[in-house]
Amino acid sequence: MKKGEIKMEIAVAGAGYVGLSLAVLLAQHNRLTVVDVVKEKVDMVNQRKSPIQDVELEDYLKNRINVGEGSNPGLWATTDVEKAYKKAEIVIVAAPTNYDIVKEYFDTSAVETVIQTVRSVNEDALIVIKSTIPVGFTESIRERFKTRNIIFSPEFLRESYALYDNLYPSRIIVGVNEKDEALTNRAHMFTKLLQEAAIKEDVPILYMGFNEAEAIKLFANTYLAMRVAFFNELDTYAEIKGFNTQQIIEGVCLDPRIGIHYNNPSFGYGGYCLPKDSKQLLANFKGVPEALIQAIVRSNHIRKDFIADQVLRQAGFNAEVDAEDYFKMGGQHFAVGIYRLTMKSNSDNFRHSAIQGVIRRLKAQGAEVVIFEPTLPNGSEFYGDKVMNDIETFKERSNVIIANRYDDCLSDVKEKVYTRDIYQRD
């Protein structure tokens, strides 16, 4: 078939950065329906607006694909799940799998609900799970629903660069029962759709068992968490000893086996994926000898403790003085300013950001916290802390400012800014 020929009717469950970026990618040559339970998201997509901050995604939605019901090729969004799934040849599941701290395991209920709904209206559809899931989930869900039509294909996307990473994928991995010839052929068909829509050519493609594909996703993200934790501990060591962090990092990273990428210190790894995926991998290690995985998780907690302590030291806090008494100065509360809740620059997502852990630790010591976060309404509260949108008011109100990622707008108050952003990049 020629590139650009309409081939598939596809539904995507979930308009987050995984689901929407895949939908936009595939809508270049196919008919896509995006399903989400949040009507505001659905309306935004149908108005060619991205509900998430992503430069390429915003551009493609606005200028490069057809949008509207009946677009062929193109996409439209809806809250009507049955209508979306009924005619779909492929249903991509990109529902959230939050980590349940009580069960110490992923909450896969949203994924299971999608699969159950699809099966009730369209038993023939190929279900492709893109959500991150525990090792063993695909096999168990196939058995539960007595179906062969479910495969798993992990995503490797960065927040704010999701569509870019789909256009230029590092690899495509598919978990499939390779003894099932019909299913394997459908899996190959799915990867061809991804290849056709990508700009990058000769993308490595790996087919393997379900468990192996699931493990790859968890191990890959835990490795990234480990690398963040490593350079953060290097920075903790250097700061305590009074050494130059940047010089040490550059000397270490010139070794080509280590590389100069992904080495900028932060307040800890955070975001939606790394914390939950590393914890899930640790849970999957039950009964298996290990020391490293739990050390990675523990290291992130220690880093946030250290950052909070350093901020308090910069503020001149004396641990022997009652915290609540200290943080009052002539009747005025001493305010710690939080510059952005987001983990990364050019992002509007602050789910599980490391700085939130630092905030909790500061408040436990009695500090008043004020937050500069332009993506939240001015004057609103974030877990009881006042949110400001005016940067000048924020700087004036803050006695000390902490920034996971530094911005030049803070240059005039640099003397009261605490950051470990050595390279001013993510």
C-alpha positions, 0 to 999 in steps of 0.5 A, a space after each residue: 500500500 502507498 504511504 498516505 492510503 487510508 488503512 485503519 479505523 482506530 480508537 485511542 482510550 485516553 487523551 493524555 500525552 501518550 494517547 493523544 500523541 499516538 492518535 495525532 501520529 496515526 491520524 496522518 494516514 488513518 481515521 482516529 477516534 480519541 476517547 476520554 472521560 473529561 469533556 473539557 479535553 474532548 472539546 479542546 481536541 475537537 477545537 484543534 487545541 492540545 490539552 497538554 503542553 507539547 510544541 509538536 503536538 500543538 502544531 500538528 493538531 492546529 495545522 497538519 492533520 484533519 480534525 472533526 467527525 468523519 475526517 478521513 484521514 484525521 481524528 475527532 474526540 468523544 466521550 461516547 466509548 461505545 461509539 468509538 470502539 464499535 467500528 474500531 479495528 484497533 483500540 489503543 489503551 492509554 489509560 492511567 495506571 497510578 501506583 497504589 501506595 496501600 497495595 504497593 502495586 499499580 492500579 490497573 482498574 482503568 485499563 481493565 475497564 477499557 478492555 471490558 468495554 471494548 470486549 462488550 461491543 467489539 470482540 474482534 478489535 485488536 487491543 494494544 495496551 500502551 499503559 505501563 503495567 506490572 510484569 505478568 499483566 497482559 497474560 493474566 488479562 488475556 486469560 481473564 477475558 478469554 481472548 487472544 486479541 490483546 498485545 502490549 507495546 510499551 511507550 518511551 516518551 518524554 513529557 512535552 516531547 511526546 509527539 516528537 518521540 513518536 515521530 523519531 522513536 528510539 525503538 518499537 517493542 511489541 509483546 505478543 504470543 509469537 506462536 499465534 500466527 494470526 496475532 503476530 500478523 496483526 502485531 506486525 500490521 500495527 508496527 507498520 502503522 507506526 513506521 509509516 507515520 514516523 519521520 525517522 526511518 529504519 526504526 529498530 523493532 523487537 517482537 518478544 513475549 508479553 512478560 519481557 516487553 513489560 519488564 523492558 518498560 519498567 527496567 528502562 525507567 528505573 535505569 533513568 531513575 538510577 541515573 538521576 539518583 546517581 548524579 544527585 548523590 554526586 551533587 549532595 557529596 560535592 555540596 557538603 564537601 564544598 567541591 565544584 559539582 560541575 567539574 566533577 560531572 564533566 570529568 566523569 561524563 567524558 568517559 564515552 561509556 557514561 556520556 554527557 547526557 541526562 546528568 543535570 542535578 535536580 531535587 529528585 526524580 519525579 513526574 508521572 513515570 519514574 517514581 511509580 515505575 521504579 516502585 512497581 519494579 521493586 514490587 515485581 522483584 518480590 522473591 528475587 534477590 536485589 539491593 539496587 532497586 530499593 536503593 534507587 527508591 530510597 536515594 530519591 527520598 534521601 535527596 529530598 530530605 537533603 534539599 529541604 535541609 539545605 534550604 532551611 540552612 540557607 534561610 538561617 534556620 537553627 534546628 535547636 530553635 522551635 521552628 514555628 517561633 523561628 519562622 516568625 520575624 517581627 510578626 511577619 512569617 518567613 516565606 519560602 518561595 517555590 518557583 514552579 511546581 513543574 519538573 521540567 522546563 517547557 512543561 505544564 505537568 507537575 504530577 508527583 514532581 519532586 519539589 512537592 516532596 520538598 514542600 512537605 518537608 519544609 512545611 513540617 518544619 513550620 515554614 510558610 510556603 508561597 508558590 509561583 505557578 502560572 498554570 494555576 489560578 492566581 490566588 488559589 491554593 495548592 494543598 493549602 499554599 498560596 499560588 501567585 501568577 505575578 513574578 515580581 510579587 512572588 519575588 518580593 514576598 519570598 525570603 528564600 526561593 527554591 527552583 528545581 530548574 532555574 530561569 533568568 527571570 530570577 537573576 535580579 534576586 539570585 542571592 536568595 535563590 537555591 537551586 541545583 540546576 547546574 546546566 540550566 536544562 532538563 
